Amino acid sequence: MRTPATPPHDQPLGLSLRDYGASRGSHAHDHFQVLIGLAGVLELEVEGRGARVGAGDARVVAPGDRHDFESRSGSLCLVLDTRQATWARCAERPPADALRLQALAQYLATCTQHPQASVMALQHGPALLLETWGAAAPANARSRRVIDWTALAAWAGSRWHEALSVADLASVACLSPGQFAERCRDEQGVSAMQWLRTMRLAHARELRLAGVGVAETARRTGYRSPSALTAALRRLGR
């Protein structure tokens, strides 16, 4: 069964097959979204830059990038919602083998229609898409200090009441601010401050979904007022 395109907070991470129609949508989300066209043409505007995803085309939308989308004649896409940081490198270059990627996407699209009979395919599908795209690690990756992004996010999450800076994050990661900013772009696909804002907003959304009040959530996550938090959450969901 195909599903219509839905706002990011309503769509779980993973693979899905989505129909896009003439109704114009606009939102941003806190994870990567990989779009592979199967039929029709999906028109996009990502952070003010026009793009299109037709059959055989592929596009990676980075976390935090606001994008408008519509398809006047309808389009069908295989969509992967993921927090796998390696997709940041895919956003910078086209697939190494577009025909192979398209064939894999067609197969995985069929699997999404029969999930109980395709458990292994759907489980390993995201990794296969990444491998087929050709997202090789940088040549100097082994010699670079590893950044534990999960631990860094947890560290920042306990200090939302502070005015955290790129220098603060870099210090925890044992890197210079410039090195940290470059690594954040390479590994997370966004600037260091954008990554920090995304983590803070994601934490705020988790608290709200858990039933924590707006005022208390704003206090815990460092927003200057409940209305500022509400506005940020509304922008994310649009």
ABEGO torsion letter per residue (X at the ends): XBBBBBBAAABBBEBBBBBBBABBBBBBBABBBBBBBABEBBBBBBGGBBBBBBBGBBBBBBBGBBBBBBBAAEBBBBBBBBABAAAAAAAABBBABAAAAAAAAAAAAAAAABAAAAAAAAAAAAAAAAAAAGBBBBAAAAABBBBBAAAAAAAAAAAAABBBBAAAAAAAAGBBAAAAAAAAAAAAGBBAAAAAAAAAAAAAAAAAAAGBBAAAAAAAAGBABAAAAAAAAAAAAX
